[in-house]
Amino acid sequence: MKSPVQKLSDLGKDLFLWFDDRLHVKKIWDSTAGHHVPQSAGSWFYVFGSATLLCFMMQLVTGIMLALVYVPSADEAYATLEYLTYHQQLGWFLRAVHYWGSNFMVGIMLLHMTQVYLFGAYKYPREITWISGLVLLVLTLGLAFTGQVMRFDEDAYWGLGIGAAIMGRVPFIGQQLVDFMLGGQIIASETLSRFFALHVFVLPGSVIAIVSLHLRMVLTKGINEYPVPGMVVRRQTYDKEYAAIIKKEGVPFFPKAIDKDIIAAAFVIGGIVTCACVFGPKGPSGPPDPLQINASPRPDFWFLWIFSIAALMPEQIETVALLAGPAVIGLILVALPFFNGTGEKSWRRRPVAVIIVLLTWIGLGMLTYLGATSPWSPVMNAWSAQSTPDAQILHRSPLQLQGAVVLQYKQCRNCHAIDGLGGERGPDLSDVGMRLTRPQLTRQVVQGGGNMPAYGQNLSPAEVEALVDYMASLVPAGVPPARDYTLPQKTKN
Amino acid sequence: MKHEPDNSNLHDKSAPCACSAAPAPDNSTRREFMLKIGFALNAVAGAAVGIPLLGYAFSSFFKNHELDWVSLGPVDKFPEGKTRLGQFKNPVHRSWDGVTAEVPCWVRRISGDQFQVFAINCAHLGCPVRWFEESKLFMCPCHGGAYYENGDHAAGPPPRGLFTYEFKVQDGQLMILAGALPTLAQPNA
């Protein structure tokens, strides 16, 4: 006589066998989650890939939730964003999780890519894994950019203008590409509709397809063993060596090597939720109204470095660099596993790889910092919001005071700070009298140059004289004013 | 308990089964022919769907810009010697464009019927430039491009001066030829 528990258990077993017979669940499970990986791959350094995938799944879920309310129409999108943020129950939280999830996804993906590069995991025979990963990076950045457009505020509107301006630099078919990107001749309803289609259908669908390939490659070619200095990859022998590693110390990924991935997953979700709660969703900033021209568009965090490059690039090479740069970098990255597919894997034996990684991260970090502070942008209200510091007008002659007024009123301080207050585009003028002589100051004001507009048309001779007299007085105490040593000294300075 | 599907009849030699019989050679060429016909039919069917699909998606490559004259209002709105913000509804717009159908521009009335109408978009990367009356400069908030009163490049990264609209004065109205976002590829907006 069987007990009821026993009967229930038998029933469960039968049910499982019935399904397994039709769906081959166990076989599929054993060959995927249960596939054998080197014991050494169960490392903290190997959690970034699964963490990126986790972020993507978070984005899918929260994205579907947002799509329940969001209306992708140029007329309505902004109102639905405000509704989501301020009225829909927990709408702010979903928006925040989606926003921070995207930031985490790009960041963790870059960490994953760095780890793969430093650990030589792109080398033979994992070329397709690496290349599909590059495609995923492009798709993810595409999702981040199109997602920024979904937040259809003034930054999105002018950000689209920046995208169109870059497209417009393509030779021969620039205009067609601009119209193709905008879905029309201006940034309007069809622009938002096509970015919506990209953001919710095309790009996520492509990510799912390419992730499948990426994971398939992990199964067919195995996860990279933890590299050991001195263990050299050779095309002739690697497959046998890897098989030997799996035979000797292979463990099923589930449940023997997944522990750290699971812990990392909890931290990633915790991190996203914490950021969402503490910092909230981003924007929306002002409405996407082109007539609100006092906008200072800035891209989202992961695109700030591109914003910086656009400011700092010499203009002669800008078009070529903006168009050819990504293609060249892409080609190098795609070709990497072919021209560098063998040899040492460990970063301890690959100093050039370490230097490349450091330079890339430091470069991106500095450009991002510059993009966030954008010292090249004029401070549009410095002339009306920042008064001239007292110390810089004390004990000045009437003519010099007149010059101080000219300096303030002609908006010089939008680009030139005094005592650190004002724009940083041009040099700080607090001690300009120490660096430039009167003739040099006059020439600079009237003719401009060195990235400064010429004010000759716009200032009367009397204004120029007053301005130059004032600037010549901007000399720190105890320091002689600038002198022209090529001429015999005859002026009163 | 047996869960294996009952495949016994497949292996039953006595059962009539076309697959186990040796295929006739003429039959195989017929199948090959059918396959080719199938591929050909599907190539036609694919083109019937695919060509219109591509034509729909890439319509911008087969279309010239539609521009039209729009009014910025009576000429008297713009004082002589001054630069003012103008605005117009884009001649090509949809009812669901909302505020994005409105387009701003900078109008400089030199004197009488002499005007310059500049696009709001910086020639560098399209950000909205602002006019500063006192220093007679347009300044861009993105990368610090600056232009003189007449639209010429003054400083910063823009590769040219401000984009301009063609204009005319008709019945006391200032009209401009507009309808597209100006870019380096299509500078005459």
Interface residues (C-beta under 8 A of the other chain):
Chain A: D14 L17 W18 D21 S73 A74 D75 E76 Y78 Y157 W158 G161 I162 A164 A165 I166 M167 G168 R169 V170 I173 G174 Q175 Q176 L177 V178 D179 F180 L182 G183 G184 Q185 I186 I187 A188 S189 E190 P287 P288 D289 P290 L291 I293 N294 A295 S296 P297 F307 A310 A311 M313 E315 E318 T319 S374 W376 S377 P378 M380 W383 Y409 K410 Q411 C412 N414 C415 R425 G448 N451 M452 P453 A454 Y455 Q457 N458
Chain B: M1 H3 E4 P5 F58 S60 F61 K63 H65 E66 L85 Q87 N90 V92 H93 R94 S95 W96 D97 G98 V99 T100 A101 E102 V103 P104 I120 N121 H124 L125 G126 C127 P128 R130 F132 E134 S135 K136 L137 M139 C140 P141 C142 H143 G144 A146 Y148 E149 A154 A155 G156 P157 P158 P159 G179 A180 L181 T183 L184 A185 Q186
